[in-house]
Each structure stands twice: as C-alpha cells, then as structure tokens.
C-alpha cells in the first residue's frame, strides 16, 4: 500500500518475476504520477463503469513506451472516462516496443474471449512477430498479470465460459465433483460441479422467455449470455453454444428455467438426489 491506506495506490510484485504492477484509483493518481516506474514502457488497463448494465466493468487496454505521458493524455481526455487503473512494467526495464505490443494484443484477445466485461478497445490489435524465446517470456509475463489482476479488483479475464484449450490442458475429469440435470417436458440441461464453479454444458437447453418475477440481476445476466452468444436462439428455446460458468447452482437454474428458482432443489443427479441432498450426504 503505497500511501498506507487500503483504498489508495498499491504496488504488487511476485517473487522471481521481473515484472511489477502499480494500481491506483483515478482520484489518487497524483500520488504516483512522479514515481520513476511511470517513465517506463509497459501495458496498462483502465476500468470504468459499463454503459451496458449486463456487464460489471468497462475495460480499456493499452500500451505505451512512457506510461506517464500516455496516462496524462487519458486524464485530460473527456471521452476516456475511467475510475481505476493498473499498469505493468519490467523491473529490469528491458521490455521492448514489440514485446509490449504483444502483451497488449494478447490481453485484448483474452478479454474478448472471456466475455466477462465490456471491452472498450475498438479493435483487437494484431500479434507482432516475436522470436520463439520472446514469446515464451511474454506468455510467462502474461501469466503473472493474470494472477495479479483479480487481486487488484480487475476481473475481466475471469472467463464466463470454459475455453476448449483450457479443457485440453487440464485433467478436467478429476475436477468434476458431480453431474446434475434439469429435465422438463420441453428441454433438458446438464450442469457439472467443478473447482471452477457450476458449469452448464454446451448443448444444454433453456426456456426462451423470462417470467415477470425474474429479478433485474438475472435479467441482465440472461441479456449478457445472449449478447455474447453463449445462449443462442433455437426456435422455441435457447441453446448453450459453450460451456457456461456460474457462481451458484441457483444462478445456473434461473438461466435454464427462466425464473427465480432454488438450484439446490432444481438440479438432480443421476441417482435422483437433489443438489441439496448430495451436499448433505457429503457433509455428514
């Protein structure tokens, strides 16, 4: 904590990593603007309030050879409205222009794939050409960025879906605790309980219309799923085009059933036990 307060600027480092992160609320930028780190090249993210209520944050991702100069431009730009920022630099000051452009391109790509936040970048910048060793170094640098961002309150890389390459790179079967189903006369859905969360599987079906009793929170969640094409139209129902991650069984069942519901009783496993009954057996 740079100024000793929990709500002020913060600095973050990871052991054996050449990078460094500095976070600041916009209101506290004057406390860090003259730090020597801001004279370095790096990658930065600006977070503001989304214009689309389906999302929790709006993110702009950029790169600069001099963070301080670029930041001052953003601060004076009335069209660049943000309330928090974070930037990443190399402590050995060896990041090249091509390397930071690579990091920018990969961050935008990952942010768009995550489908979690409103991304304010107009286009996804193309990947510059790097030597194989440089690519390996930058992917490791990116891995550390992905660790730090959520700790600093930037959640835009936390994916709303399970990416196929993530499934290939991990032993997914070992992470599945239980499989559950919702079956009605008109549609079927399958959910797996994993370490990542509650995942409604690709191909699962959902009721097309929400009931009037559905809360605004879940209306926004449904709209986000449709806007990001996780849920697609299929005649009299909606279909999950990807494996979608939810943070609770009830959020998952609400999206499937199109109404307020209790996921602990709606989801049933292959033996006919509800989610609640399975949890009770595990904990007893």
N, C-alpha and C positions, 0 to 999 in steps of 0.2 A: 504494500500500500504506500504509494509514493508520498502522499501528504498525511498519512497516518489515519485516514478515515476510510470506513468501509464503502462509502459511496463516491469516493474520489478516484483519481487515476491509479492504475495498478500496473505493475511490471511482472512479467512471468517468464521464467526460464525452465528448461528441463535439463537434467544432468547429462553430460556428454553430447549435447546438441549445440551446434554453432549458432542457432537462431535465438532470437529474443522477441517477445511480444510486449507492446505497451497499449493499454486500454485507457480510454478517458470518456466521460460524459462530455457533451459539447460545452456545457457550462463551465467545465474545468480545464478546457484546452489551454488557457493562459498559464496554467501551472506546469505544462510540459512543453510548450512551444519552443522554448530555448534550450531544451535538452539536446546534447550532441547527437543522440540517436536519430533525431528528425532530419539531420543533414545527410542521412544515408539513403541509398536506394532500397526499395522494398515494395511489399504488397500491402494493400490496406482494404478495410471493409467499413462502410458507413451504414448504420442502422437507423431507420426511421419508422414512423407509423405507416402502415399499409393503407393504400387508397381502396383496396378490396378487402372487405371485412372477413372474407373467407380465410385470410392469412393473418398470422400474428405479428409479422415483421416484414419490413421492406428493406432490401439489401442492395447496396451498390458496391461492386468490387472493382478495384483499380490498381494500377502500378505507377511508380514514379522513380526517377533517378534521384530526386530530392523530395522526401516526404513533406518537409516544411513548406516548400514553395507550393506544392500541389494542394496541401491542406489549406493554406491561406486563400487559394483560389476558390476552393469549395466553401469556405466560411463566408466569402463575400458574394457567392452565387445565390440569388434568391430562388432559383429553380432546384437547388441541391439541398433539400430540407432533410436534416438528419439530427438525431439526438444523442447518438453514441458512436464511437469509432474505435477501431483496433488496427494496429499495423504491425507487420513482421519484418524484421531486418536480420542480417547476418552479423554476429559479433566480430567476425574476422574481416568484415567489410569487403568480402570477395564475391558477392552476388553481382553477376553481370546483367546488362540490359536484357540479353536474350533469356537468361535464367528467370528473371522476374516476370518477363512476358509469358514464359512457360507456366509459372505458378499462377498468374492471372487467368490464363486460358483454362487451366485445369480446375481452378476454383469455380469459375463460372460454369464450366461443364458439369461439375459435381453438384453445384447448387441447383441447376436446372433439372438434373436427374433426380434429385431428392424430392422435388415437388412439395417442399415444405413452406417456403417463403416466397413473397413477391419479389422477383429479381428485377432490379431497375436498370440493368445493362441493356442497351438497345439490341446488341448482337453479341454472340459468343465469339470472342477473338480466336483466330486460328492458332494452332500449335506451331511455334517456331522450331526450326531444325536444331537439334542438340546432339552431341555425341552420346553414345550409349552410357558412358560413365556419368555424364552430367545428368542424364535422365534419371538414373538410379539415385543420384544425390538429391535431385529436386523432388522425387517421389518420397524419399525419406523426410525431406524438409516438409512436404505437404502432409505427411502422416502426423508430424508433431503439431502442425497447425490445426489439424482436425481434432487433436486431443485438447488443445487449449481453448478453441472457440466456444464450446458449450460451458466451460468453466467461467468464461467471461460473459456469459449470457447471450451468445450468438448461436442460435440453434438451427440455422438454415441448412446445415449439412446433415442433420439427423433425418434420415430418409423416411418418407411416408410409405415406401414400398420396399420389397426385398429385391435387390438387383440380381439378375442371373449370375453375374460374375462373383457376387458375394456367396451365392449358394455353392458354386463350383469350388471356391477357395476354402470352404469350411465344411466340417462334418456336420451337416445340418441335422441328420437323424439323431445324433447324440444330444442335440439341443431341444428336441421336441419332448415335452413332458406329457402331453395328452392331446388327442384329437377329438373335436366336438362337432356336432351337426345341428342345423336348424332345418327341418323339413316340413313344408306346408303342402297343401293341395296344389299350389301353383308354382312353387320354386324351392330349390334346395341350396344350402350353403354349408361350407366346411371351414372350421377355424382350428388352427393349431396353437397350443400354448407353448411358447418358446422363451429363451432367455432374452430375446429382442423385444418381446411383447406378444400381443394376441393378433395372429396373422390370419386374415380371411383369404383363402386361397384363390388364385386365378381360376376363373370359370364359375365361381360361386354366383348365385343369383340374388337379386334384391328387389323388393317392392318398388315400383316406379314412382309412386306419389307418397309424399309425407302426409301424415294426419295433421289436423289443425292443432292438436295438443303438443306436437313436437316443439321443443324449446328452440330459441334462436341460435343457441350454441350448436345444436345438431343440424339446424337448417344450414348454417354456414359450413359445417363440416361436410354435409352432403353436396353443397354447391362447389366446394373445393375439389371433392372427389370427381365431380362431373367436369369441372373446368380443366382439371389436369388430366382428364381422360383415363383416370383409374376406373371410374364407372362409366360404361358406355351403354347407349340405348340399344335395346334388342326387342323391339315390338312392345309387348305388354309388360316387360320387366327390364331391369338393368342388369348388366353383367360386369363382374370384376375382370378387367383386362390384365391386371397384375396382382401379385400377392400384396395385400394392403395391411400395413401395421397399425394397430390401435393400442391405446394405453390402458384399456379396460375391456372386460367382456361385454359390459353394457353399451359402451360406445360402438362396439362391433355389431351387437344385436340390433341397436337402434338404426344403424345404417342398412342392415339387411331387412328388418321388418317395417321400416318407415314410420316408426312411432316410438314414444318413450317406452322403454322396456327394462326388465331386470335380467341382465345377461347371466346372472348366477342360476336362474331357473330356466331361461330360454335355451341355452346351449346344453345339449345332451351328448354323452359319449356313446361308443358302440355297444356298451352293455346297458344302455338306458338310464344311466346315472346322470343327474344334472351336474353342472359345474360346481354348485354348492356342495352337493353330496360327495363328489370326488375330493374336494378340498377338505371336507370334514374327515374323510377316511385317512387322508394323508397326515392330518394334524393330530389324529387320535392314536 
